[in-house]
Amino acid sequence: MVDPALLISNGRVSCAIPLWILLPIAQDWRWTLDQPRSPWYPDIPLFRQTVPHSWQEPLQAMAAALPSFVHAIQERS
């Protein structure tokens, strides 16, 4: 288990390292309830569980978003 709070507090935001977060259905208040991004960390996409104990849907959404993410990075290089 990885706690998203550790990712944020350990300097990821200040290092400009790309980060995507998988959230369980019962998440922390800072990630809001139904938005694709947090107002506090708008550059971090959030992928949410919609069914308890099932990661299939958020992992599929993450896999679907990966090609455009890679393309955007390649365009910057």
N, CA, C and O atoms as a CHARMM CRD file, in Angstrom:
* protein
*
  308
    1    1 MET  N      0.84300  -1.18100   0.00000 PROA 1      0.00000
    2    1 MET  CA     0.00000   0.00000   0.00000 PROA 1      0.00000
    3    1 MET  C      0.88500   1.23900   0.00000 PROA 1      0.00000
    4    1 MET  O      1.85800   1.32100   0.75000 PROA 1      0.00000
    5    2 VAL  N      0.54500   2.17800  -0.82900 PROA 2      0.00000
    6    2 VAL  CA     1.26100   3.44700  -0.88300 PROA 2      0.00000
    7    2 VAL  C      0.28200   4.52700  -0.45800 PROA 2      0.00000
    8    2 VAL  O     -0.84500   4.58500  -0.94900 PROA 2      0.00000
    9    3 ASP  N      0.71100   5.36300   0.44100 PROA 3      0.00000
   10    3 ASP  CA    -0.13200   6.46100   0.91000 PROA 3      0.00000
   11    3 ASP  C      0.16800   7.69700   0.07100 PROA 3      0.00000
   12    3 ASP  O      1.30900   8.15900   0.07100 PROA 3      0.00000
   13    4 PRO  N     -0.81600   8.25300  -0.64900 PROA 4      0.00000
   14    4 PRO  CA    -0.56300   9.44700  -1.45300 PROA 4      0.00000
   15    4 PRO  C      0.00200  10.61100  -0.64000 PROA 4      0.00000
   16    4 PRO  O      0.71800  11.45000  -1.18700 PROA 4      0.00000
   17    5 ALA  N     -0.30500  10.67300   0.64300 PROA 5      0.00000
   18    5 ALA  CA     0.23800  11.75400   1.47300 PROA 5      0.00000
   19    5 ALA  C      1.76000  11.68800   1.51400 PROA 5      0.00000
   20    5 ALA  O      2.42500  12.72300   1.54900 PROA 5      0.00000
   21    6 LEU  N      2.31100  10.49000   1.50900 PROA 6      0.00000
   22    6 LEU  CA     3.76800  10.34900   1.49600 PROA 6      0.00000
   23    6 LEU  C      4.36600  10.85900   0.19600 PROA 6      0.00000
   24    6 LEU  O      5.44100  11.45900   0.19400 PROA 6      0.00000
   25    7 LEU  N      3.68000  10.62400  -0.89800 PROA 7      0.00000
   26    7 LEU  CA     4.17800  11.08800  -2.18500 PROA 7      0.00000
   27    7 LEU  C      4.23400  12.60500  -2.23600 PROA 7      0.00000
   28    7 LEU  O      5.19000  13.18000  -2.75700 PROA 7      0.00000
   29    8 ILE  N      3.22400  13.24300  -1.70200 PROA 8      0.00000
   30    8 ILE  CA     3.16200  14.70000  -1.70600 PROA 8      0.00000
   31    8 ILE  C      4.17900  15.27600  -0.72400 PROA 8      0.00000
   32    8 ILE  O      4.92800  16.19100  -1.06800 PROA 8      0.00000
   33    9 SER  N      4.20500  14.74900   0.48500 PROA 9      0.00000
   34    9 SER  CA     5.05300  15.32900   1.52800 PROA 9      0.00000
   35    9 SER  C      6.53700  15.09300   1.30500 PROA 9      0.00000
   36    9 SER  O      7.36000  15.80900   1.87500 PROA 9      0.00000
   37   10 ASN  N      6.89900  14.11300   0.49500 PROA 10     0.00000
   38   10 ASN  CA     8.31000  13.83500   0.26400 PROA 10     0.00000
   39   10 ASN  C      8.89200  14.61700  -0.89800 PROA 10     0.00000
   40   10 ASN  O      9.93300  14.23500  -1.43300 PROA 10     0.00000
   41   11 GLY  N      8.25700  15.68300  -1.29200 PROA 11     0.00000
   42   11 GLY  CA     8.85400  16.60800  -2.23500 PROA 11     0.00000
   43   11 GLY  C      8.50100  16.40900  -3.69100 PROA 11     0.00000
   44   11 GLY  O      9.08400  17.08100  -4.54200 PROA 11     0.00000
   45   12 ARG  N      7.58900  15.53200  -4.02300 PROA 12     0.00000
   46   12 ARG  CA     7.22800  15.31800  -5.40900 PROA 12     0.00000
   47   12 ARG  C      6.75700  16.60300  -6.06700 PROA 12     0.00000
   48   12 ARG  O      7.12400  16.87700  -7.21000 PROA 12     0.00000
   49   13 VAL  N      5.96400  17.38600  -5.38000 PROA 13     0.00000
   50   13 VAL  CA     5.40700  18.60400  -5.97000 PROA 13     0.00000
   51   13 VAL  C      6.51900  19.58700  -6.31200 PROA 13     0.00000
   52   13 VAL  O      6.49900  20.19500  -7.38200 PROA 13     0.00000
   53   14 SER  N      7.47900  19.74700  -5.42400 PROA 14     0.00000
   54   14 SER  CA     8.54300  20.70400  -5.67200 PROA 14     0.00000
   55   14 SER  C      9.55800  20.19400  -6.68700 PROA 14     0.00000
   56   14 SER  O     10.30900  20.99700  -7.24100 PROA 14     0.00000
   57   15 CYS  N      9.61000  18.89200  -6.95400 PROA 15     0.00000
   58   15 CYS  CA    10.57500  18.32500  -7.89600 PROA 15     0.00000
   59   15 CYS  C     10.03300  18.24400  -9.31500 PROA 15     0.00000
   60   15 CYS  O     10.78200  17.91700 -10.23500 PROA 15     0.00000
   61   16 ALA  N      8.78000  18.52700  -9.51200 PROA 16     0.00000
   62   16 ALA  CA     8.13400  18.45700 -10.82400 PROA 16     0.00000
   63   16 ALA  C      8.23600  17.06300 -11.44400 PROA 16     0.00000
   64   16 ALA  O      8.41300  16.93800 -12.65600 PROA 16     0.00000
   65   17 ILE  N      8.13000  16.04400 -10.64700 PROA 17     0.00000
   66   17 ILE  CA     8.12900  14.66600 -11.12000 PROA 17     0.00000
   67   17 ILE  C      6.68400  14.27800 -11.41000 PROA 17     0.00000
   68   17 ILE  O      5.81600  14.46200 -10.55600 PROA 17     0.00000
   69   18 PRO  N      6.40900  13.74200 -12.60700 PROA 18     0.00000
   70   18 PRO  CA     5.02700  13.34400 -12.90300 PROA 18     0.00000
   71   18 PRO  C      4.51800  12.31100 -11.89500 PROA 18     0.00000
   72   18 PRO  O      5.24100  11.40000 -11.49200 PROA 18     0.00000
   73   19 LEU  N      3.28000  12.47900 -11.51000 PROA 19     0.00000
   74   19 LEU  CA     2.68100  11.58300 -10.52100 PROA 19     0.00000
   75   19 LEU  C      1.21900  11.39100 -10.85400 PROA 19     0.00000
   76   19 LEU  O      0.51000  12.35500 -11.14300 PROA 19     0.00000
   77   20 TRP  N      0.76500  10.15600 -10.81600 PROA 20     0.00000
   78   20 TRP  CA    -0.64500   9.81800 -10.93700 PROA 20     0.00000
   79   20 TRP  C     -1.00800   9.09500  -9.65800 PROA 20     0.00000
   80   20 TRP  O     -0.19000   8.36300  -9.10100 PROA 20     0.00000
   81   21 ILE  N     -2.22400   9.29300  -9.19000 PROA 21     0.00000
   82   21 ILE  CA    -2.62000   8.68200  -7.92000 PROA 21     0.00000
   83   21 ILE  C     -3.84000   7.78500  -8.10400 PROA 21     0.00000
   84   21 ILE  O     -4.85400   8.18800  -8.67400 PROA 21     0.00000
   85   22 LEU  N     -3.71100   6.56400  -7.60400 PROA 22     0.00000
   86   22 LEU  CA    -4.83600   5.62400  -7.52000 PROA 22     0.00000
   87   22 LEU  C     -5.46800   5.80400  -6.15300 PROA 22     0.00000
   88   22 LEU  O     -4.78500   5.72200  -5.13200 PROA 22     0.00000
   89   23 LEU  N     -6.75900   6.04700  -6.13000 PROA 23     0.00000
   90   23 LEU  CA    -7.44600   6.28800  -4.85800 PROA 23     0.00000
   91   23 LEU  C     -8.47700   5.20200  -4.56600 PROA 23     0.00000
   92   23 LEU  O     -9.22400   4.78200  -5.45000 PROA 23     0.00000
   93   24 PRO  N     -8.50600   4.75800  -3.32400 PROA 24     0.00000
   94   24 PRO  CA    -9.55700   3.80500  -2.93800 PROA 24     0.00000
   95   24 PRO  C    -10.90100   4.51300  -2.85900 PROA 24     0.00000
   96   24 PRO  O    -10.96400   5.74200  -2.84800 PROA 24     0.00000
   97   25 ILE  N    -11.94100   3.75500  -2.80500 PROA 25     0.00000
   98   25 ILE  CA   -13.29000   4.31800  -2.76300 PROA 25     0.00000
   99   25 ILE  C    -13.48100   5.20000  -1.51600 PROA 25     0.00000
  100   25 ILE  O    -14.19700   6.20000  -1.57600 PROA 25     0.00000
  101   26 ALA  N    -12.86300   4.84600  -0.41700 PROA 26     0.00000
  102   26 ALA  CA   -12.90400   5.66000   0.80900 PROA 26     0.00000
  103   26 ALA  C    -11.57800   6.40400   0.91000 PROA 26     0.00000
  104   26 ALA  O    -10.60800   5.89100   1.46900 PROA 26     0.00000
  105   27 GLN  N    -11.54600   7.60800   0.36700 PROA 27     0.00000
  106   27 GLN  CA   -10.29600   8.35100   0.32700 PROA 27     0.00000
  107   27 GLN  C    -10.28000   9.53000   1.28500 PROA 27     0.00000
  108   27 GLN  O    -11.28500   9.86500   1.91200 PROA 27     0.00000
  109   28 ASP  N     -9.14500  10.13200   1.37600 PROA 28     0.00000
  110   28 ASP  CA    -8.90000  11.30200   2.20600 PROA 28     0.00000
  111   28 ASP  C     -9.63000  12.52100   1.62700 PROA 28     0.00000
  112   28 ASP  O     -9.81300  12.60800   0.41300 PROA 28     0.00000
  113   29 TRP  N    -10.04400  13.45100   2.47100 PROA 29     0.00000
  114   29 TRP  CA   -10.80800  14.63000   2.06000 PROA 29     0.00000
  115   29 TRP  C    -10.09000  15.47900   1.01900 PROA 29     0.00000
  116   29 TRP  O    -10.74900  16.11900   0.19900 PROA 29     0.00000
  117   30 ARG  N     -8.77400  15.50300   1.02700 PROA 30     0.00000
  118   30 ARG  CA    -8.04800  16.41100   0.12100 PROA 30     0.00000
  119   30 ARG  C     -8.20100  16.04800  -1.34700 PROA 30     0.00000
  120   30 ARG  O     -7.91500  16.86800  -2.22000 PROA 30     0.00000
  121   31 TRP  N     -8.65200  14.82500  -1.63100 PROA 31     0.00000
  122   31 TRP  CA    -8.78600  14.37900  -3.01500 PROA 31     0.00000
  123   31 TRP  C    -10.18200  14.65000  -3.56100 PROA 31     0.00000
  124   31 TRP  O    -10.48800  14.23800  -4.68000 PROA 31     0.00000
  125   32 THR  N    -11.02300  15.32100  -2.81200 PROA 32     0.00000
  126   32 THR  CA   -12.41300  15.62500  -3.17100 PROA 32     0.00000
  127   32 THR  C    -13.18600  14.32500  -3.37500 PROA 32     0.00000
  128   32 THR  O    -12.63500  13.23900  -3.19900 PROA 32     0.00000
  129   33 LEU  N    -14.43300  14.43300  -3.73700 PROA 33     0.00000
  130   33 LEU  CA   -15.24100  13.22100  -3.85800 PROA 33     0.00000
  131   33 LEU  C    -15.37700  12.69100  -5.27500 PROA 33     0.00000
  132   33 LEU  O    -15.44100  11.47900  -5.47900 PROA 33     0.00000
  133   34 ASP  N    -15.42300  13.58700  -6.26000 PROA 34     0.00000
  134   34 ASP  CA   -15.71200  13.10900  -7.61000 PROA 34     0.00000
  135   34 ASP  C    -15.00900  13.87400  -8.72100 PROA 34     0.00000
  136   34 ASP  O    -15.39000  13.75700  -9.88600 PROA 34     0.00000
  137   35 GLN  N    -14.01200  14.63800  -8.38700 PROA 35     0.00000
  138   35 GLN  CA   -13.29300  15.41000  -9.39700 PROA 35     0.00000
  139   35 GLN  C    -12.08300  14.62800  -9.91100 PROA 35     0.00000
  140   35 GLN  O    -11.51700  13.82400  -9.17000 PROA 35     0.00000
  141   36 PRO  N    -11.67600  14.84900 -11.16300 PROA 36     0.00000
  142   36 PRO  CA   -10.51700  14.13300 -11.70100 PROA 36     0.00000
  143   36 PRO  C     -9.18300  14.68500 -11.20000 PROA 36     0.00000
  144   36 PRO  O     -8.13200  14.08200 -11.41500 PROA 36     0.00000
  145   37 ARG  N     -9.23600  15.85200 -10.52200 PROA 37     0.00000
  146   37 ARG  CA    -8.01600  16.45900  -9.96800 PROA 37     0.00000
  147   37 ARG  C     -8.36100  17.14800  -8.65400 PROA 37     0.00000
  148   37 ARG  O     -9.50600  17.53400  -8.41600 PROA 37     0.00000
  149   38 SER  N     -7.35900  17.29200  -7.81900 PROA 38     0.00000
  150   38 SER  CA    -7.53900  17.97800  -6.54300 PROA 38     0.00000
  151   38 SER  C     -7.26400  19.46500  -6.72800 PROA 38     0.00000
  152   38 SER  O     -6.34500  19.82200  -7.46400 PROA 38     0.00000
  153   39 PRO  N     -8.02100  20.33000  -6.09200 PROA 39     0.00000
  154   39 PRO  CA    -7.72500  21.76200  -6.20800 PROA 39     0.00000
  155   39 PRO  C     -6.36200  22.12000  -5.60300 PROA 39     0.00000
  156   39 PRO  O     -5.77300  23.13700  -5.96900 PROA 39     0.00000
  157   40 TRP  N     -5.86600  21.30800  -4.69700 PROA 40     0.00000
  158   40 TRP  CA    -4.57800  21.56400  -4.06600 PROA 40     0.00000
  159   40 TRP  C     -3.41400  21.05500  -4.90400 PROA 40     0.00000
  160   40 TRP  O     -2.30000  21.56400  -4.78400 PROA 40     0.00000
  161   41 TYR  N     -3.65600  20.06200  -5.74600 PROA 41     0.00000
  162   41 TYR  CA    -2.61700  19.47700  -6.59500 PROA 41     0.00000
  163   41 TYR  C     -3.18300  19.30600  -8.01200 PROA 41     0.00000
  164   41 TYR  O     -3.37600  18.17900  -8.46700 PROA 41     0.00000
  165   42 PRO  N     -3.44500  20.40600  -8.70300 PROA 42     0.00000
  166   42 PRO  CA    -4.15200  20.32300  -9.97900 PROA 42     0.00000
  167   42 PRO  C     -3.38000  19.62000 -11.10100 PROA 42     0.00000
  168   42 PRO  O     -3.97600  19.23300 -12.10600 PROA 42     0.00000
  169   43 ASP  N     -2.08000  19.45400 -10.94400 PROA 43     0.00000
  170   43 ASP  CA    -1.30700  18.79200 -11.99100 PROA 43     0.00000
  171   43 ASP  C     -1.22100  17.27700 -11.80500 PROA 43     0.00000
  172   43 ASP  O     -0.56100  16.59700 -12.59000 PROA 43     0.00000
  173   44 ILE  N     -1.87900  16.74300 -10.77500 PROA 44     0.00000
  174   44 ILE  CA    -1.83000  15.31400 -10.49400 PROA 44     0.00000
  175   44 ILE  C     -3.17900  14.67200 -10.82900 PROA 44     0.00000
  176   44 ILE  O     -4.17200  14.93700 -10.15200 PROA 44     0.00000
  177   45 PRO  N     -3.22200  13.83300 -11.86400 PROA 45     0.00000
  178   45 PRO  CA    -4.47600  13.13500 -12.17900 PROA 45     0.00000
  179   45 PRO  C     -4.82600  12.11900 -11.09100 PROA 45     0.00000
  180   45 PRO  O     -3.94900  11.46000 -10.53100 PROA 45     0.00000
  181   46 LEU  N     -6.10700  12.00700 -10.80800 PROA 46     0.00000
  182   46 LEU  CA    -6.60800  11.06900  -9.80400 PROA 46     0.00000
  183   46 LEU  C     -7.41300   9.97500 -10.50000 PROA 46     0.00000
  184   46 LEU  O     -8.29200  10.26200 -11.31200 PROA 46     0.00000
  185   47 PHE  N     -7.11200   8.74700 -10.18200 PROA 47     0.00000
  186   47 PHE  CA    -7.82900   7.59800 -10.73100 PROA 47     0.00000
  187   47 PHE  C     -8.49400   6.89500  -9.55800 PROA 47     0.00000
  188   47 PHE  O     -7.81900   6.37000  -8.67300 PROA 47     0.00000
  189   48 ARG  N     -9.81600   6.88800  -9.55700 PROA 48     0.00000
  190   48 ARG  CA   -10.59200   6.45900  -8.38800 PROA 48     0.00000
  191   48 ARG  C    -11.23800   5.08400  -8.53800 PROA 48     0.00000
  192   48 ARG  O    -11.72400   4.71000  -9.60600 PROA 48     0.00000
  193   49 GLN  N    -11.22400   4.36000  -7.44700 PROA 49     0.00000
  194   49 GLN  CA   -11.97700   3.11600  -7.33800 PROA 49     0.00000
  195   49 GLN  C    -13.46400   3.47500  -7.28600 PROA 49     0.00000
  196   49 GLN  O    -13.85100   4.41800  -6.59700 PROA 49     0.00000
  197   50 THR  N    -14.28600   2.73500  -8.00300 PROA 50     0.00000
  198   50 THR  CA   -15.73000   2.95300  -7.91100 PROA 50     0.00000
  199   50 THR  C    -16.42900   1.76100  -7.27900 PROA 50     0.00000
  200   50 THR  O    -17.58700   1.84700  -6.87100 PROA 50     0.00000
  201   51 VAL  N    -15.71300   0.65400  -7.20300 PROA 51     0.00000
  202   51 VAL  CA   -16.22500  -0.56300  -6.58300 PROA 51     0.00000
  203   51 VAL  C    -15.23900  -0.97300  -5.49700 PROA 51     0.00000
  204   51 VAL  O    -14.05200  -1.12900  -5.78400 PROA 51     0.00000
  205   52 PRO  N    -15.69600  -1.15400  -4.25300 PROA 52     0.00000
  206   52 PRO  CA   -14.76500  -1.54300  -3.18800 PROA 52     0.00000
  207   52 PRO  C    -13.97400  -2.80600  -3.54500 PROA 52     0.00000
  208   52 PRO  O    -14.52000  -3.77000  -4.08200 PROA 52     0.00000
  209   53 HSD  N    -12.69700  -2.77400  -3.23800 PROA 53     0.00000
  210   53 HSD  CA   -11.78300  -3.91000  -3.42900 PROA 53     0.00000
  211   53 HSD  C    -11.50600  -4.25200  -4.88900 PROA 53     0.00000
  212   53 HSD  O    -10.89600  -5.28400  -5.16700 PROA 53     0.00000
  213   54 SER  N    -11.93400  -3.42200  -5.81900 PROA 54     0.00000
  214   54 SER  CA   -11.68600  -3.67700  -7.23400 PROA 54     0.00000
  215   54 SER  C    -10.88700  -2.52100  -7.83300 PROA 54     0.00000
  216   54 SER  O    -11.32900  -1.37200  -7.83600 PROA 54     0.00000
  217   55 TRP  N     -9.71600  -2.85000  -8.33200 PROA 55     0.00000
  218   55 TRP  CA    -8.85800  -1.83000  -8.94200 PROA 55     0.00000
  219   55 TRP  C     -8.92900  -1.86800 -10.46200 PROA 55     0.00000
  220   55 TRP  O     -8.23000  -1.10100 -11.12400 PROA 55     0.00000
  221   56 GLN  N     -9.75300  -2.73900 -11.03000 PROA 56     0.00000
  222   56 GLN  CA    -9.80700  -2.90100 -12.47100 PROA 56     0.00000
  223   56 GLN  C    -10.14300  -1.59000 -13.19400 PROA 56     0.00000
  224   56 GLN  O     -9.43500  -1.19900 -14.12300 PROA 56     0.00000
  225   57 GLU  N    -11.19100  -0.92500 -12.78500 PROA 57     0.00000
  226   57 GLU  CA   -11.62200   0.29200 -13.48200 PROA 57     0.00000
  227   57 GLU  C    -10.58100   1.41400 -13.41200 PROA 57     0.00000
  228   57 GLU  O    -10.25200   1.98200 -14.45300 PROA 57     0.00000
  229   58 PRO  N    -10.04700   1.76000 -12.23200 PROA 58     0.00000
  230   58 PRO  CA    -9.05200   2.83900 -12.23200 PROA 58     0.00000
  231   58 PRO  C     -7.76100   2.46100 -12.95900 PROA 58     0.00000
  232   58 PRO  O     -7.12200   3.32600 -13.55800 PROA 58     0.00000
  233   59 LEU  N     -7.36900   1.19400 -12.92000 PROA 59     0.00000
  234   59 LEU  CA    -6.16900   0.78900 -13.65000 PROA 59     0.00000
  235   59 LEU  C     -6.40500   0.82200 -15.15800 PROA 59     0.00000
  236   59 LEU  O     -5.49400   1.15800 -15.91500 PROA 59     0.00000
  237   60 GLN  N     -7.60200   0.48000 -15.60000 PROA 60     0.00000
  238   60 GLN  CA    -7.92100   0.59100 -17.02600 PROA 60     0.00000
  239   60 GLN  C     -7.92600   2.05700 -17.46400 PROA 60     0.00000
  240   60 GLN  O     -7.44700   2.38400 -18.55000 PROA 60     0.00000
  241   61 ALA  N     -8.46400   2.93100 -16.62500 PROA 61     0.00000
  242   61 ALA  CA    -8.46600   4.36400 -16.94500 PROA 61     0.00000
  243   61 ALA  C     -7.03800   4.90000 -17.01400 PROA 61     0.00000
  244   61 ALA  O     -6.71700   5.71800 -17.87500 PROA 61     0.00000
  245   62 MET  N     -6.19200   4.43800 -16.10800 PROA 62     0.00000
  246   62 MET  CA    -4.79300   4.85000 -16.10500 PROA 62     0.00000
  247   62 MET  C     -4.09200   4.34700 -17.37600 PROA 62     0.00000
  248   62 MET  O     -3.33400   5.08800 -18.00200 PROA 62     0.00000
  249   63 ALA  N     -4.34200   3.10400 -17.74800 PROA 63     0.00000
  250   63 ALA  CA    -3.74400   2.54200 -18.96400 PROA 63     0.00000
  251   63 ALA  C     -4.21200   3.30100 -20.20400 PROA 63     0.00000
  252   63 ALA  O     -3.42900   3.52300 -21.12700 PROA 63     0.00000
  253   64 ALA  N     -5.47600   3.69600 -20.22900 PROA 64     0.00000
  254   64 ALA  CA    -6.01100   4.45100 -21.36400 PROA 64     0.00000
  255   64 ALA  C     -5.39100   5.83900 -21.46200 PROA 64     0.00000
  256   64 ALA  O     -5.22800   6.36100 -22.56500 PROA 64     0.00000
  257   65 ALA  N     -5.04300   6.44500 -20.33100 PROA 65     0.00000
  258   65 ALA  CA    -4.46000   7.78700 -20.31400 PROA 65     0.00000
  259   65 ALA  C     -2.95600   7.78000 -20.61200 PROA 65     0.00000
  260   65 ALA  O     -2.39000   8.81200 -20.97200 PROA 65     0.00000
  261   66 LEU  N     -2.32700   6.64400 -20.46600 PROA 66     0.00000
  262   66 LEU  CA    -0.87300   6.57000 -20.59900 PROA 66     0.00000
  263   66 LEU  C     -0.35100   6.96700 -21.98700 PROA 66     0.00000
  264   66 LEU  O      0.62700   7.71200 -22.04900 PROA 66     0.00000
  265   67 PRO  N     -0.93500   6.52200 -23.09100 PROA 67     0.00000
  266   67 PRO  CA    -0.39000   6.92200 -24.40000 PROA 67     0.00000
  267   67 PRO  C     -0.35300   8.43400 -24.61400 PROA 67     0.00000
  268   67 PRO  O      0.63800   8.95400 -25.12900 PROA 67     0.00000
  269   68 SER  N     -1.39900   9.14200 -24.23500 PROA 68     0.00000
  270   68 SER  CA    -1.38100  10.59800 -24.43600 PROA 68     0.00000
  271   68 SER  C     -0.36400  11.26300 -23.50400 PROA 68     0.00000
  272   68 SER  O      0.23900  12.27300 -23.86600 PROA 68     0.00000
  273   69 PHE  N     -0.17400  10.70500 -22.31900 PROA 69     0.00000
  274   69 PHE  CA     0.82900  11.21900 -21.39000 PROA 69     0.00000
  275   69 PHE  C      2.22300  11.04900 -21.99500 PROA 69     0.00000
  276   69 PHE  O      3.02500  11.98200 -21.98100 PROA 69     0.00000
  277   70 VAL  N      2.50500   9.87100 -22.51800 PROA 70     0.00000
  278   70 VAL  CA     3.80900   9.60000 -23.13300 PROA 70     0.00000
  279   70 VAL  C      4.01600  10.50700 -24.34100 PROA 70     0.00000
  280   70 VAL  O      5.10200  11.05600 -24.52700 PROA 70     0.00000
  281   71 HSD  N      2.98500  10.66700 -25.15800 PROA 71     0.00000
  282   71 HSD  CA     3.07400  11.53700 -26.33300 PROA 71     0.00000
  283   71 HSD  C      3.39500  12.98000 -25.91600 PROA 71     0.00000
  284   71 HSD  O      4.22400  13.63400 -26.54900 PROA 71     0.00000
  285   72 ALA  N      2.75800  13.47000 -24.87800 PROA 72     0.00000
  286   72 ALA  CA     3.00100  14.83900 -24.40300 PROA 72     0.00000
  287   72 ALA  C      4.44500  14.99800 -23.94400 PROA 72     0.00000
  288   72 ALA  O      5.06600  16.03100 -24.19500 PROA 72     0.00000
  289   73 ILE  N      4.97600  13.99300 -23.27800 PROA 73     0.00000
  290   73 ILE  CA     6.37900  14.06500 -22.82500 PROA 73     0.00000
  291   73 ILE  C      7.31800  14.04500 -24.02400 PROA 73     0.00000
  292   73 ILE  O      8.30800  14.77600 -24.04700 PROA 73     0.00000
  293   74 GLN  N      7.02000  13.22300 -25.01300 PROA 74     0.00000
  294   74 GLN  CA     7.85000  13.16400 -26.20800 PROA 74     0.00000
  295   74 GLN  C      7.82000  14.47100 -26.98200 PROA 74     0.00000
  296   74 GLN  O      8.82400  14.87000 -27.57200 PROA 74     0.00000
  297   75 GLU  N      6.68500  15.13200 -26.98200 PROA 75     0.00000
  298   75 GLU  CA     6.56000  16.42300 -27.66800 PROA 75     0.00000
  299   75 GLU  C      7.43400  17.48900 -26.99500 PROA 75     0.00000
  300   75 GLU  O      7.95100  18.38000 -27.66900 PROA 75     0.00000
  301   76 ARG  N      7.59600  17.40100 -25.68800 PROA 76     0.00000
  302   76 ARG  CA     8.40900  18.37500 -24.95100 PROA 76     0.00000
  303   76 ARG  C      9.89300  18.14000 -25.15300 PROA 76     0.00000
  304   76 ARG  O     10.69400  19.05700 -24.97600 PROA 76     0.00000
  305   77 SER  N     10.27000  16.93000 -25.52000 PROA 77     0.00000
  306   77 SER  CA    11.69900  16.58900 -25.65500 PROA 77     0.00000
  307   77 SER  C     12.27400  17.04900 -26.97200 PROA 77     0.00000
  308   77 SER  O     13.45800  16.83800 -27.23600 PROA 77     0.00000
